[in-house]
Amino acid sequence: MFYNMLKRSFQSNLRHVNNFNVLRPSSSGVPRNDITDALDIEANLFENSAIKHEPVSTREVLRKNRNKGTAKPQRKVKDQSVSLAPPPKFSIPPAARPTPVPLSVIKDSELNLEFVRLTLQDPLTSTLLTTVRSRKRRDKNRQIIIEGRRLIKEALQCGLKMSSLIFSQKDQLALLKEEVAQAQLETGTKIYKVPQHDLKTWSSLVTPPGLLAVFDRPSEKGLEKNLAEQQRLGTQPLPITVVCDNIREPNNLGSIIRTCAALPCSQVVVTRGCCDPWESKALRGGCGGQFRVPILDDVSWEELSMTIPADSADNCHVFIAESNKQKLANRQAIDYADIAQIGSHNLLIIGGESHGVSEEAYNFMNLVGGKGKCVYIPLAAGIDSLNVASALTLLLFELRRKLNQPGSQSIDVKENPE
């Protein structure tokens, strides 16, 4: 409204000025047309001051021109965008690895041994920890972990190669200084000292015994050497193969192997589904038995026949130790004391206390026909079963007694009168 009042006032003044200029000549000598032009310019300024200038997009301008029919052909505008070259790639050189500080070797004159002191921050510690804790790594390298002075001494006496020895108590190492010094001299055993509280990280026991060693598994050459030594002392392995089926407890499996080594048996076969015979608990339960008897582990039932000696395959007998009363009722079983016929080689299959003998074991026994028997141990009323290691001990020593009897292989098996 203010603008309209101002506009009308300006136009009225303009008319008066025009009339005055017509009646009176200009005293300044400036032509009237110039004055009129100046007033017109001022009027245009007032009119344009009310226009609101807003940014207009190109699309709206083209649309208005198209509606008016006066649109001019679109002018091609050159693409003024500058194509920038990709920034040069600067290859950052990899950071140089710090040079490992050589560990200082300590020479103990009292023990006559050389060892290296380690902490958990040393790079070598992580490598050794992986070897100790990773079963996959141990199986790949065919290594075992042995803890305790007595078991380490047993392994060294059986000729196992000790690659590393970790100790925290010097007095425990002093009891093995002669055996360890010989191993370090012959096979280059590495010895490391760690604090007692750090050894708990390495050990699988609640109370670490202070000594932990990494050994290679027994080799065929080492087992043959032990066999020759037993034969020299008058001990011959019996033609018996013990087959472990569904043995899930490492302590029980260790006890089984210990019994087989004490007899001694020809070999021990551990089928798939059993626990690891080289696990720490199984080694402690075996008390060195794993170092003296051949062990075939992770054997399938299809591969079991390949473990029978070729010269005894035609006269191989199979015995299954069964304690399950339901299975005994469905099968013709005999008392273990009534076994009379023994083959040139014998397979004794024994199952775990919880799972028992599998059906695959019975299928394997059926392959030999009449040479396969299911045996049991009679127990007092109310007693379901024996510990698997105790039951195996009775069966094996009964088989050994039968084998030592002259002509035992020609006597038929007495059937159970019941």
PLY file of the C-alpha trace (Angstrom):
ply
format ascii 1.0
element vertex 418
property float x
property float y
property float z
element edge 417
property int vertex1
property int vertex2
end_header
0.00 0.00 0.00
2.80 2.38 0.80
4.37 1.70 -2.55
1.13 2.55 -4.39
0.76 5.87 -2.53
4.34 6.72 -3.33
3.82 5.82 -6.97
0.71 8.05 -7.31
2.47 10.95 -5.62
5.43 10.55 -7.94
3.23 10.45 -11.07
1.35 13.63 -9.95
4.63 15.43 -9.41
5.78 14.22 -12.80
2.76 15.79 -14.50
3.37 19.11 -12.76
6.99 19.05 -13.80
6.08 18.32 -17.40
3.58 21.21 -17.50
6.11 23.52 -15.96
8.76 22.51 -18.43
6.42 23.13 -21.33
5.51 26.61 -20.15
9.00 27.62 -19.01
12.22 27.08 -20.82
15.09 25.50 -18.94
17.32 28.04 -17.26
20.17 25.62 -16.92
20.30 25.03 -20.60
19.51 21.25 -20.10
16.95 20.07 -22.66
13.61 18.98 -21.36
14.00 15.51 -22.84
16.99 14.85 -20.59
15.01 15.80 -17.51
12.19 13.55 -18.64
14.58 10.66 -19.17
16.02 11.10 -15.73
12.57 11.02 -14.21
11.69 7.91 -16.21
14.79 6.14 -14.96
13.87 7.02 -11.38
10.35 5.71 -11.96
11.72 2.43 -13.27
13.88 2.13 -10.20
10.81 2.49 -7.97
8.94 -0.12 -9.96
11.79 -2.64 -9.98
12.32 -2.24 -6.28
9.07 -4.18 -5.66
10.21 -7.20 -7.72
11.28 -10.14 -5.65
14.25 -11.82 -7.20
14.39 -15.57 -6.69
16.74 -18.11 -8.23
15.18 -19.69 -11.27
16.16 -23.11 -12.49
16.86 -23.84 -16.12
13.99 -26.30 -16.27
11.43 -23.60 -15.31
12.77 -21.17 -17.89
12.50 -23.76 -20.65
8.98 -24.67 -19.59
7.82 -20.99 -19.73
9.41 -20.46 -23.14
7.80 -23.66 -24.45
4.39 -22.45 -23.28
4.88 -19.09 -24.98
6.01 -20.78 -28.19
9.10 -18.67 -28.26
11.47 -21.25 -26.95
14.77 -21.08 -28.71
16.60 -24.25 -29.62
18.55 -25.48 -26.71
22.10 -24.52 -26.94
24.58 -27.24 -26.37
26.74 -26.31 -23.54
30.10 -27.84 -23.50
30.79 -29.99 -20.56
33.01 -27.79 -18.51
33.62 -30.44 -15.88
37.25 -31.04 -15.57
38.22 -34.70 -15.51
40.60 -34.98 -12.68
43.20 -37.66 -12.84
43.16 -40.08 -9.91
45.58 -39.10 -7.22
48.82 -40.91 -7.49
49.11 -43.97 -5.31
51.90 -43.71 -2.90
53.19 -47.12 -1.87
53.97 -47.02 1.79
56.84 -49.32 2.52
56.01 -51.93 5.18
57.31 -51.20 8.58
60.48 -53.01 9.27
60.04 -55.82 11.74
62.02 -55.39 14.88
64.99 -57.63 14.97
64.39 -60.30 17.59
66.68 -60.01 20.48
68.68 -63.21 20.86
67.84 -64.97 24.06
70.68 -65.37 26.45
71.67 -68.95 27.17
72.31 -69.75 30.80
74.93 -72.38 31.51
74.31 -74.09 34.81
77.51 -75.69 36.02
75.75 -77.49 38.84
73.32 -79.29 36.53
75.71 -79.33 33.57
72.82 -78.08 31.41
72.12 -75.08 29.18
68.70 -73.42 29.28
66.93 -70.19 28.34
64.83 -68.14 30.73
61.38 -67.30 29.25
58.46 -65.08 30.20
54.98 -64.80 28.73
56.07 -61.69 26.78
58.76 -63.49 24.79
57.80 -64.23 21.14
59.03 -67.80 21.48
56.54 -68.38 24.28
53.50 -68.11 21.97
55.01 -70.67 19.58
55.63 -73.14 22.37
52.16 -72.54 23.85
50.56 -73.33 20.49
52.50 -76.57 20.30
51.50 -77.54 23.82
47.81 -76.64 23.61
46.83 -77.34 20.00
45.96 -81.00 19.43
45.80 -80.37 15.68
49.36 -79.08 15.70
50.54 -82.00 17.84
48.86 -84.59 15.62
50.36 -82.98 12.53
53.86 -83.07 14.00
53.21 -86.43 15.74
54.14 -85.01 19.11
52.94 -85.63 22.64
53.04 -83.62 25.88
54.36 -85.37 28.98
54.24 -83.89 32.47
55.99 -85.09 35.58
59.43 -86.41 36.35
58.61 -90.14 36.40
56.79 -90.17 33.07
59.48 -88.09 31.37
62.13 -90.47 32.65
60.11 -93.43 31.36
59.86 -91.85 27.91
63.62 -91.19 27.79
64.38 -94.77 28.83
62.17 -96.04 26.00
64.15 -94.01 23.48
61.62 -91.27 22.67
63.06 -88.08 21.25
62.55 -85.05 23.49
62.45 -81.83 21.49
61.73 -79.36 24.33
61.74 -79.36 28.09
60.08 -76.64 30.19
60.73 -76.49 33.92
60.03 -74.16 36.81
61.58 -76.03 39.71
65.28 -76.63 39.56
65.19 -79.38 42.16
62.87 -81.45 39.93
65.20 -81.01 36.97
68.17 -82.01 39.11
66.63 -85.48 39.57
66.76 -85.97 35.79
69.98 -84.12 35.02
71.82 -87.15 33.66
69.03 -88.28 31.31
68.31 -84.72 30.19
72.00 -83.95 29.63
72.31 -87.01 27.41
69.22 -86.01 25.44
70.52 -82.48 25.01
73.82 -83.82 23.78
72.41 -86.44 21.36
69.24 -84.81 20.01
69.75 -81.11 20.79
66.88 -80.79 23.27
65.91 -77.17 24.02
65.45 -76.41 27.71
63.45 -73.40 28.95
62.87 -72.06 32.43
59.60 -70.28 33.26
58.16 -69.01 36.55
55.96 -71.43 38.47
52.85 -69.24 38.13
53.40 -69.06 34.34
53.71 -72.83 34.10
50.03 -73.07 35.07
49.28 -71.55 31.66
51.14 -74.41 29.99
50.03 -77.29 32.19
46.72 -79.16 31.99
46.93 -80.07 35.69
45.59 -78.10 38.60
48.94 -78.34 40.35
51.77 -78.40 37.79
54.52 -80.89 38.69
57.21 -78.43 37.61
58.35 -80.33 34.49
56.72 -80.42 31.07
58.27 -81.95 27.94
57.43 -82.16 24.24
58.27 -85.60 22.78
57.94 -87.22 19.40
55.60 -90.20 19.35
57.18 -93.63 19.54
58.53 -94.69 16.17
58.44 -98.17 14.70
62.19 -98.36 15.07
61.95 -97.51 18.76
59.20 -100.07 19.35
61.22 -102.75 17.57
64.15 -101.91 19.79
62.00 -102.29 22.90
60.63 -105.59 21.57
64.14 -106.90 20.99
65.06 -105.91 24.52
62.02 -107.75 25.91
62.90 -110.85 23.92
66.46 -110.69 25.20
65.04 -110.69 28.72
62.84 -113.69 27.90
59.48 -111.94 27.33
57.55 -112.64 24.15
54.46 -110.63 23.10
51.35 -112.79 23.01
49.33 -113.17 19.78
46.56 -110.94 21.10
45.24 -107.67 19.72
43.05 -105.64 22.04
40.43 -103.58 20.20
38.97 -100.62 22.12
35.37 -99.77 21.24
33.52 -96.74 22.64
36.14 -96.05 25.32
35.41 -92.40 26.12
37.30 -91.94 29.41
41.03 -91.13 28.98
42.00 -92.64 32.33
40.32 -95.93 31.42
42.00 -96.00 28.02
45.36 -95.36 29.67
44.77 -98.20 32.11
43.84 -100.54 29.24
47.08 -99.72 27.42
49.04 -100.19 30.64
47.57 -103.67 31.08
48.31 -104.58 27.46
51.92 -103.50 27.89
52.23 -105.55 31.09
51.02 -108.78 29.48
52.39 -107.94 26.84
49.99 -107.92 23.86
51.04 -107.67 20.25
49.24 -104.36 19.70
46.35 -102.13 20.74
43.79 -100.86 18.22
41.76 -97.77 19.14
38.70 -97.44 16.90
37.04 -94.21 15.90
34.81 -92.79 18.60
37.25 -93.50 21.40
39.21 -90.79 23.18
42.74 -89.84 22.21
45.31 -92.34 23.56
47.98 -89.61 23.40
46.03 -87.13 25.49
47.63 -86.02 28.75
45.25 -87.93 31.05
45.55 -91.09 28.98
49.35 -90.87 29.13
49.29 -90.52 32.90
46.87 -93.43 33.16
49.09 -95.53 30.93
52.19 -94.92 33.11
54.46 -95.39 30.11
52.49 -98.20 28.46
52.09 -96.13 25.30
55.88 -96.18 24.90
56.17 -99.99 24.97
53.29 -101.42 22.94
52.30 -100.57 19.33
49.14 -98.44 19.16
46.98 -97.95 16.09
44.48 -95.15 16.69
41.53 -93.75 14.73
40.94 -97.09 12.96
37.58 -97.71 11.27
35.84 -101.08 11.39
36.44 -101.49 7.67
40.17 -101.14 8.30
40.29 -103.43 11.33
40.89 -106.59 9.29
44.06 -105.01 7.90
45.57 -104.94 11.39
45.57 -108.75 11.67
48.97 -110.29 10.89
48.92 -111.80 7.41
50.37 -115.13 8.51
47.58 -115.57 11.10
44.59 -114.26 9.15
43.21 -117.74 8.36
43.19 -118.81 12.00
42.17 -115.63 13.80
39.62 -115.83 16.61
37.48 -112.90 17.75
36.20 -112.50 21.30
33.79 -109.81 22.50
33.67 -108.97 26.19
30.05 -108.19 27.00
28.53 -107.08 30.31
25.09 -105.98 29.11
22.56 -108.56 30.31
20.07 -107.83 27.52
22.69 -108.43 24.85
23.85 -111.56 26.65
20.30 -112.91 26.61
20.02 -112.46 22.85
23.39 -114.03 22.05
25.05 -117.32 22.82
27.68 -116.25 25.35
30.13 -118.31 27.34
31.91 -117.81 30.63
35.38 -116.44 30.05
36.81 -119.30 32.10
35.33 -121.81 29.62
37.36 -120.55 26.68
39.38 -123.51 25.43
40.03 -122.98 21.72
42.56 -120.27 20.91
43.61 -119.13 17.46
47.07 -118.42 16.12
46.03 -114.81 16.59
43.21 -113.48 18.75
41.23 -110.24 18.78
39.65 -109.20 22.06
37.09 -106.41 21.66
36.14 -104.51 24.79
33.66 -101.63 25.12
33.17 -98.75 27.48
31.20 -98.98 30.69
28.52 -96.52 29.55
28.10 -97.30 25.85
29.23 -100.92 25.75
30.18 -102.76 22.59
28.78 -101.39 19.33
26.84 -103.29 16.68
29.78 -102.83 14.32
31.81 -105.04 16.65
29.23 -107.84 16.41
29.10 -107.48 12.65
32.88 -107.89 12.54
32.71 -110.95 14.79
30.16 -112.56 12.47
32.68 -112.38 9.63
34.75 -115.16 11.21
31.76 -117.45 11.79
32.37 -120.08 14.46
35.69 -118.53 15.40
33.88 -115.61 17.03
32.54 -115.82 20.57
30.86 -113.50 23.05
32.25 -113.95 26.57
31.22 -112.58 29.93
32.53 -112.42 33.50
30.11 -113.81 36.11
29.46 -111.33 38.90
27.70 -111.39 42.25
24.02 -110.51 42.46
23.40 -106.77 42.36
26.69 -105.96 40.61
26.17 -104.86 37.04
29.72 -104.59 35.73
33.39 -104.19 36.48
35.62 -101.33 35.58
36.67 -101.80 31.97
40.37 -102.00 32.84
39.70 -104.53 35.62
37.56 -106.68 33.32
40.23 -106.58 30.61
42.88 -107.67 33.10
40.89 -110.81 33.98
40.25 -111.67 30.34
43.81 -111.12 29.15
45.49 -113.13 31.87
43.00 -115.94 31.33
43.82 -115.92 27.62
47.52 -115.97 28.46
46.98 -118.97 30.73
45.15 -120.77 27.93
47.90 -119.92 25.43
50.56 -121.34 27.72
48.73 -124.65 27.96
49.99 -127.20 25.44
47.47 -128.14 22.75
45.05 -125.37 23.66
44.41 -124.57 20.00
43.03 -128.02 19.24
40.46 -128.14 22.05
36.89 -127.11 21.24
35.13 -124.45 23.20
32.89 -125.82 25.92
29.42 -124.46 25.62
27.71 -122.97 28.64
25.44 -125.62 30.14
22.89 -123.00 30.98
0 1
1 2
2 3
3 4
4 5
5 6
6 7
7 8
8 9
9 10
10 11
11 12
12 13
13 14
14 15
15 16
16 17
17 18
18 19
19 20
20 21
21 22
22 23
23 24
24 25
25 26
26 27
27 28
28 29
29 30
30 31
31 32
32 33
33 34
34 35
35 36
36 37
37 38
38 39
39 40
40 41
41 42
42 43
43 44
44 45
45 46
46 47
47 48
48 49
49 50
50 51
51 52
52 53
53 54
54 55
55 56
56 57
57 58
58 59
59 60
60 61
61 62
62 63
63 64
64 65
65 66
66 67
67 68
68 69
69 70
70 71
71 72
72 73
73 74
74 75
75 76
76 77
77 78
78 79
79 80
80 81
81 82
82 83
83 84
84 85
85 86
86 87
87 88
88 89
89 90
90 91
91 92
92 93
93 94
94 95
95 96
96 97
97 98
98 99
99 100
100 101
101 102
102 103
103 104
104 105
105 106
106 107
107 108
108 109
109 110
110 111
111 112
112 113
113 114
114 115
115 116
116 117
117 118
118 119
119 120
120 121
121 122
122 123
123 124
124 125
125 126
126 127
127 128
128 129
129 130
130 131
131 132
132 133
133 134
134 135
135 136
136 137
137 138
138 139
139 140
140 141
141 142
142 143
143 144
144 145
145 146
146 147
147 148
148 149
149 150
150 151
151 152
152 153
153 154
154 155
155 156
156 157
157 158
158 159
159 160
160 161
161 162
162 163
163 164
164 165
165 166
166 167
167 168
168 169
169 170
170 171
171 172
172 173
173 174
174 175
175 176
176 177
177 178
178 179
179 180
180 181
181 182
182 183
183 184
184 185
185 186
186 187
187 188
188 189
189 190
190 191
191 192
192 193
193 194
194 195
195 196
196 197
197 198
198 199
199 200
200 201
201 202
202 203
203 204
204 205
205 206
206 207
207 208
208 209
209 210
210 211
211 212
212 213
213 214
214 215
215 216
216 217
217 218
218 219
219 220
220 221
221 222
222 223
223 224
224 225
225 226
226 227
227 228
228 229
229 230
230 231
231 232
232 233
233 234
234 235
235 236
236 237
237 238
238 239
239 240
240 241
241 242
242 243
243 244
244 245
245 246
246 247
247 248
248 249
249 250
250 251
251 252
252 253
253 254
254 255
255 256
256 257
257 258
258 259
259 260
260 261
261 262
262 263
263 264
264 265
265 266
266 267
267 268
268 269
269 270
270 271
271 272
272 273
273 274
274 275
275 276
276 277
277 278
278 279
279 280
280 281
281 282
282 283
283 284
284 285
285 286
286 287
287 288
288 289
289 290
290 291
291 292
292 293
293 294
294 295
295 296
296 297
297 298
298 299
299 300
300 301
301 302
302 303
303 304
304 305
305 306
306 307
307 308
308 309
309 310
310 311
311 312
312 313
313 314
314 315
315 316
316 317
317 318
318 319
319 320
320 321
321 322
322 323
323 324
324 325
325 326
326 327
327 328
328 329
329 330
330 331
331 332
332 333
333 334
334 335
335 336
336 337
337 338
338 339
339 340
340 341
341 342
342 343
343 344
344 345
345 346
346 347
347 348
348 349
349 350
350 351
351 352
352 353
353 354
354 355
355 356
356 357
357 358
358 359
359 360
360 361
361 362
362 363
363 364
364 365
365 366
366 367
367 368
368 369
369 370
370 371
371 372
372 373
373 374
374 375
375 376
376 377
377 378
378 379
379 380
380 381
381 382
382 383
383 384
384 385
385 386
386 387
387 388
388 389
389 390
390 391
391 392
392 393
393 394
394 395
395 396
396 397
397 398
398 399
399 400
400 401
401 402
402 403
403 404
404 405
405 406
406 407
407 408
408 409
409 410
410 411
411 412
412 413
413 414
414 415
415 416
416 417
